[in-house]
Amino acid sequence: MRTILTVILTIVLVLAIAFGALYFTTDITPVSAIREDTSEYRDREVMLLGEVANRFAYGDEVFFELEDETGSIAVHVTGEAPAVGDRVVAKGVVRSAITIGGQEFGIMLEANEVRSPRFWEGWAAPGAPQTTETITTTTTTTATTTGGQ
C-alpha cells in the first residue's frame, strides 16, 4: 500500500513540475508591448496569440489582422490562411509594414508559423483570465455626544 502511494505521489509531482515548466516558459508577447516600443521589437522574433479579425488572401499570400486583449497587428504569411474568428498563435519577425524612401510606416508580423494554440498557451498568454481577489473595506465613524452643563 505504501509503495502505491509513493508511486502516485511521484507521478503527481512530476506532472506538476512539467505543467509548471510549460506554463512559465510560454513566450507569448502582447500586441500592446510591440506597439508601445516598436524599436525594441523590430527585426526580432516574437510569438503572438489572438483571434483572426480580418483577412485578405491573394494566391499564396495571406494578410490578416490578429487581435488580442491588448490590441491588433497585421500578420503576413505564405500558405494556408486561418479563418476569420480562429484563435491562433503566430510566430515570426516584426517588420515595417511599408518602407518608402528610407521611411518606415506601420508594423506587421512576417510570420513563419501560424498554428492553433496549445492548451497551456492560453493560460499563460497576456490577457488570459487570471484569478484576482478584491478586498473592500469600509470605515465607519461614530460620533457620540454627552449632555452636561
ChimeraX commands (.cxc) that place a marker at each C-alpha (Angstrom):
marker #1 position 0.00,0.00,0.00 radius 0.5
marker #1 position 2.81,2.35,0.87 radius 0.5
marker #1 position 4.56,1.66,-2.46 radius 0.5
marker #1 position 1.42,2.51,-4.44 radius 0.5
marker #1 position 1.03,5.78,-2.55 radius 0.5
marker #1 position 4.70,6.66,-3.23 radius 0.5
marker #1 position 4.27,5.96,-6.96 radius 0.5
marker #1 position 1.10,8.06,-7.15 radius 0.5
marker #1 position 2.71,10.98,-5.31 radius 0.5
marker #1 position 5.78,10.76,-7.58 radius 0.5
marker #1 position 3.60,10.86,-10.71 radius 0.5
marker #1 position 1.63,13.84,-9.37 radius 0.5
marker #1 position 4.85,15.68,-8.53 radius 0.5
marker #1 position 6.37,15.03,-11.98 radius 0.5
marker #1 position 3.17,16.20,-13.71 radius 0.5
marker #1 position 3.02,19.34,-11.55 radius 0.5
marker #1 position 6.63,20.21,-12.43 radius 0.5
marker #1 position 6.03,19.54,-16.14 radius 0.5
marker #1 position 2.89,21.68,-16.31 radius 0.5
marker #1 position 4.58,24.43,-14.29 radius 0.5
marker #1 position 7.53,24.45,-16.69 radius 0.5
marker #1 position 5.18,24.64,-19.68 radius 0.5
marker #1 position 3.15,27.42,-18.07 radius 0.5
marker #1 position 6.11,29.63,-17.22 radius 0.5
marker #1 position 8.05,29.09,-20.46 radius 0.5
marker #1 position 5.36,30.29,-22.84 radius 0.5
marker #1 position 6.80,33.28,-24.66 radius 0.5
marker #1 position 3.59,34.94,-25.80 radius 0.5
marker #1 position 4.12,38.68,-26.38 radius 0.5
marker #1 position 1.15,41.05,-26.03 radius 0.5
marker #1 position 0.46,43.22,-29.09 radius 0.5
marker #1 position 0.49,46.33,-26.90 radius 0.5
marker #1 position 4.14,45.72,-25.97 radius 0.5
marker #1 position 5.11,45.80,-29.65 radius 0.5
marker #1 position 3.01,48.91,-30.30 radius 0.5
marker #1 position 4.40,50.77,-27.27 radius 0.5
marker #1 position 8.07,50.08,-28.05 radius 0.5
marker #1 position 8.31,49.23,-31.73 radius 0.5
marker #1 position 12.06,49.87,-31.90 radius 0.5
marker #1 position 12.74,47.17,-29.29 radius 0.5
marker #1 position 10.79,44.52,-31.21 radius 0.5
marker #1 position 11.66,45.47,-34.80 radius 0.5
marker #1 position 13.54,42.64,-36.54 radius 0.5
marker #1 position 13.05,40.35,-33.53 radius 0.5
marker #1 position 11.14,37.09,-33.50 radius 0.5
marker #1 position 8.02,37.07,-31.32 radius 0.5
marker #1 position 5.06,34.81,-30.71 radius 0.5
marker #1 position 1.55,36.28,-30.60 radius 0.5
marker #1 position -1.73,34.69,-29.55 radius 0.5
marker #1 position -5.05,36.11,-30.67 radius 0.5
marker #1 position -8.09,35.90,-32.87 radius 0.5
marker #1 position -8.14,36.43,-36.63 radius 0.5
marker #1 position -10.29,39.53,-37.17 radius 0.5
marker #1 position -9.95,40.24,-40.91 radius 0.5
marker #1 position -8.06,38.56,-43.70 radius 0.5
marker #1 position -7.11,39.06,-47.31 radius 0.5
marker #1 position -5.70,36.27,-49.46 radius 0.5
marker #1 position -4.21,36.58,-52.93 radius 0.5
marker #1 position -2.84,33.29,-54.17 radius 0.5
marker #1 position -0.45,32.01,-51.51 radius 0.5
marker #1 position -0.02,35.45,-49.91 radius 0.5
marker #1 position -2.24,35.97,-46.89 radius 0.5
marker #1 position -2.61,39.07,-44.73 radius 0.5
marker #1 position -4.77,39.04,-41.63 radius 0.5
marker #1 position -5.40,41.15,-38.56 radius 0.5
marker #1 position -4.59,39.41,-35.30 radius 0.5
marker #1 position -6.34,40.79,-32.20 radius 0.5
marker #1 position -5.53,40.02,-28.61 radius 0.5
marker #1 position -6.91,41.65,-25.47 radius 0.5
marker #1 position -4.32,44.45,-25.77 radius 0.5
marker #1 position -4.60,45.47,-29.44 radius 0.5
marker #1 position -4.23,44.30,-33.02 radius 0.5
marker #1 position -1.46,43.86,-35.58 radius 0.5
marker #1 position -1.23,42.92,-39.26 radius 0.5
marker #1 position 0.24,39.49,-39.99 radius 0.5
marker #1 position 1.64,38.27,-43.32 radius 0.5
marker #1 position 2.04,34.56,-44.02 radius 0.5
marker #1 position 2.52,32.48,-47.13 radius 0.5
marker #1 position 0.41,29.37,-47.48 radius 0.5
marker #1 position -2.75,28.24,-45.77 radius 0.5
marker #1 position -4.88,31.01,-44.30 radius 0.5
marker #1 position -6.63,30.77,-40.95 radius 0.5
marker #1 position -10.33,31.57,-40.97 radius 0.5
marker #1 position -11.79,34.74,-39.51 radius 0.5
marker #1 position -12.64,34.02,-35.87 radius 0.5
marker #1 position -9.93,31.35,-35.44 radius 0.5
marker #1 position -7.77,31.61,-32.33 radius 0.5
marker #1 position -4.16,31.18,-33.49 radius 0.5
marker #1 position -0.54,31.50,-32.46 radius 0.5
marker #1 position 1.56,33.43,-34.99 radius 0.5
marker #1 position 5.33,33.23,-34.71 radius 0.5
marker #1 position 7.56,35.46,-36.80 radius 0.5
marker #1 position 9.62,38.62,-37.12 radius 0.5
marker #1 position 8.30,42.14,-36.50 radius 0.5
marker #1 position 8.86,44.26,-39.62 radius 0.5
marker #1 position 7.84,47.62,-41.04 radius 0.5
marker #1 position 4.60,47.39,-42.97 radius 0.5
marker #1 position 5.74,49.85,-45.64 radius 0.5
marker #1 position 9.13,51.44,-46.39 radius 0.5
marker #1 position 9.23,54.43,-48.73 radius 0.5
marker #1 position 12.48,56.28,-49.34 radius 0.5
marker #1 position 14.03,55.01,-46.15 radius 0.5
marker #1 position 10.99,55.99,-44.07 radius 0.5
marker #1 position 9.18,53.17,-42.29 radius 0.5
marker #1 position 5.45,53.24,-41.75 radius 0.5
marker #1 position 3.48,50.89,-39.55 radius 0.5
marker #1 position 4.42,47.49,-38.24 radius 0.5
marker #1 position 3.45,43.93,-39.06 radius 0.5
marker #1 position 4.45,40.40,-38.22 radius 0.5
marker #1 position 6.14,38.45,-41.01 radius 0.5
marker #1 position 5.01,35.03,-39.78 radius 0.5
marker #1 position 6.86,31.81,-40.48 radius 0.5
marker #1 position 4.39,29.76,-38.42 radius 0.5
marker #1 position 0.66,30.08,-37.80 radius 0.5
marker #1 position -1.00,27.31,-35.82 radius 0.5
marker #1 position -3.67,26.51,-33.27 radius 0.5
marker #1 position -2.61,27.35,-29.70 radius 0.5
marker #1 position -1.55,24.56,-27.41 radius 0.5
marker #1 position -3.77,24.20,-24.38 radius 0.5
marker #1 position -1.30,25.75,-21.93 radius 0.5
marker #1 position -0.55,28.78,-24.10 radius 0.5
marker #1 position -3.99,30.24,-23.48 radius 0.5
marker #1 position -3.42,30.06,-19.73 radius 0.5
marker #1 position -0.13,31.93,-19.77 radius 0.5
marker #1 position -0.96,34.41,-22.50 radius 0.5
marker #1 position -1.28,38.11,-21.76 radius 0.5
marker #1 position -4.88,38.97,-21.09 radius 0.5
marker #1 position -5.77,35.41,-20.17 radius 0.5
marker #1 position -8.30,35.23,-17.35 radius 0.5
marker #1 position -6.46,35.44,-14.08 radius 0.5
marker #1 position -7.82,34.79,-10.64 radius 0.5
marker #1 position -7.87,38.01,-8.72 radius 0.5
marker #1 position -9.28,38.82,-5.35 radius 0.5
marker #1 position -10.69,42.19,-4.44 radius 0.5
marker #1 position -10.90,43.21,-0.83 radius 0.5
marker #1 position -13.24,46.04,0.03 radius 0.5
marker #1 position -13.04,47.78,3.34 radius 0.5
marker #1 position -15.48,50.19,4.84 radius 0.5
marker #1 position -14.68,52.64,7.60 radius 0.5
marker #1 position -17.47,53.86,9.81 radius 0.5
marker #1 position -17.10,56.85,12.08 radius 0.5
marker #1 position -19.43,57.22,15.01 radius 0.5
marker #1 position -19.81,60.45,16.96 radius 0.5
marker #1 position -21.24,60.48,20.43 radius 0.5
marker #1 position -22.30,63.42,22.49 radius 0.5
marker #1 position -22.86,63.66,26.16 radius 0.5
marker #1 position -25.24,66.06,27.70 radius 0.5
marker #1 position -23.99,68.16,30.50 radius 0.5
marker #1 position -23.76,71.65,31.85 radius 0.5
marker link #1:1,2 radius 0.2
marker link #1:2,3 radius 0.2
marker link #1:3,4 radius 0.2
marker link #1:4,5 radius 0.2
marker link #1:5,6 radius 0.2
marker link #1:6,7 radius 0.2
marker link #1:7,8 radius 0.2
marker link #1:8,9 radius 0.2
marker link #1:9,10 radius 0.2
marker link #1:10,11 radius 0.2
marker link #1:11,12 radius 0.2
marker link #1:12,13 radius 0.2
marker link #1:13,14 radius 0.2
marker link #1:14,15 radius 0.2
marker link #1:15,16 radius 0.2
marker link #1:16,17 radius 0.2
marker link #1:17,18 radius 0.2
marker link #1:18,19 radius 0.2
marker link #1:19,20 radius 0.2
marker link #1:20,21 radius 0.2
marker link #1:21,22 radius 0.2
marker link #1:22,23 radius 0.2
marker link #1:23,24 radius 0.2
marker link #1:24,25 radius 0.2
marker link #1:25,26 radius 0.2
marker link #1:26,27 radius 0.2
marker link #1:27,28 radius 0.2
marker link #1:28,29 radius 0.2
marker link #1:29,30 radius 0.2
marker link #1:30,31 radius 0.2
marker link #1:31,32 radius 0.2
marker link #1:32,33 radius 0.2
marker link #1:33,34 radius 0.2
marker link #1:34,35 radius 0.2
marker link #1:35,36 radius 0.2
marker link #1:36,37 radius 0.2
marker link #1:37,38 radius 0.2
marker link #1:38,39 radius 0.2
marker link #1:39,40 radius 0.2
marker link #1:40,41 radius 0.2
marker link #1:41,42 radius 0.2
marker link #1:42,43 radius 0.2
marker link #1:43,44 radius 0.2
marker link #1:44,45 radius 0.2
marker link #1:45,46 radius 0.2
marker link #1:46,47 radius 0.2
marker link #1:47,48 radius 0.2
marker link #1:48,49 radius 0.2
marker link #1:49,50 radius 0.2
marker link #1:50,51 radius 0.2
marker link #1:51,52 radius 0.2
marker link #1:52,53 radius 0.2
marker link #1:53,54 radius 0.2
marker link #1:54,55 radius 0.2
marker link #1:55,56 radius 0.2
marker link #1:56,57 radius 0.2
marker link #1:57,58 radius 0.2
marker link #1:58,59 radius 0.2
marker link #1:59,60 radius 0.2
marker link #1:60,61 radius 0.2
marker link #1:61,62 radius 0.2
marker link #1:62,63 radius 0.2
marker link #1:63,64 radius 0.2
marker link #1:64,65 radius 0.2
marker link #1:65,66 radius 0.2
marker link #1:66,67 radius 0.2
marker link #1:67,68 radius 0.2
marker link #1:68,69 radius 0.2
marker link #1:69,70 radius 0.2
marker link #1:70,71 radius 0.2
marker link #1:71,72 radius 0.2
marker link #1:72,73 radius 0.2
marker link #1:73,74 radius 0.2
marker link #1:74,75 radius 0.2
marker link #1:75,76 radius 0.2
marker link #1:76,77 radius 0.2
marker link #1:77,78 radius 0.2
marker link #1:78,79 radius 0.2
marker link #1:79,80 radius 0.2
marker link #1:80,81 radius 0.2
marker link #1:81,82 radius 0.2
marker link #1:82,83 radius 0.2
marker link #1:83,84 radius 0.2
marker link #1:84,85 radius 0.2
marker link #1:85,86 radius 0.2
marker link #1:86,87 radius 0.2
marker link #1:87,88 radius 0.2
marker link #1:88,89 radius 0.2
marker link #1:89,90 radius 0.2
marker link #1:90,91 radius 0.2
marker link #1:91,92 radius 0.2
marker link #1:92,93 radius 0.2
marker link #1:93,94 radius 0.2
marker link #1:94,95 radius 0.2
marker link #1:95,96 radius 0.2
marker link #1:96,97 radius 0.2
marker link #1:97,98 radius 0.2
marker link #1:98,99 radius 0.2
marker link #1:99,100 radius 0.2
marker link #1:100,101 radius 0.2
marker link #1:101,102 radius 0.2
marker link #1:102,103 radius 0.2
marker link #1:103,104 radius 0.2
marker link #1:104,105 radius 0.2
marker link #1:105,106 radius 0.2
marker link #1:106,107 radius 0.2
marker link #1:107,108 radius 0.2
marker link #1:108,109 radius 0.2
marker link #1:109,110 radius 0.2
marker link #1:110,111 radius 0.2
marker link #1:111,112 radius 0.2
marker link #1:112,113 radius 0.2
marker link #1:113,114 radius 0.2
marker link #1:114,115 radius 0.2
marker link #1:115,116 radius 0.2
marker link #1:116,117 radius 0.2
marker link #1:117,118 radius 0.2
marker link #1:118,119 radius 0.2
marker link #1:119,120 radius 0.2
marker link #1:120,121 radius 0.2
marker link #1:121,122 radius 0.2
marker link #1:122,123 radius 0.2
marker link #1:123,124 radius 0.2
marker link #1:124,125 radius 0.2
marker link #1:125,126 radius 0.2
marker link #1:126,127 radius 0.2
marker link #1:127,128 radius 0.2
marker link #1:128,129 radius 0.2
marker link #1:129,130 radius 0.2
marker link #1:130,131 radius 0.2
marker link #1:131,132 radius 0.2
marker link #1:132,133 radius 0.2
marker link #1:133,134 radius 0.2
marker link #1:134,135 radius 0.2
marker link #1:135,136 radius 0.2
marker link #1:136,137 radius 0.2
marker link #1:137,138 radius 0.2
marker link #1:138,139 radius 0.2
marker link #1:139,140 radius 0.2
marker link #1:140,141 radius 0.2
marker link #1:141,142 radius 0.2
marker link #1:142,143 radius 0.2
marker link #1:143,144 radius 0.2
marker link #1:144,145 radius 0.2
marker link #1:145,146 radius 0.2
marker link #1:146,147 radius 0.2
marker link #1:147,148 radius 0.2
marker link #1:148,149 radius 0.2
view
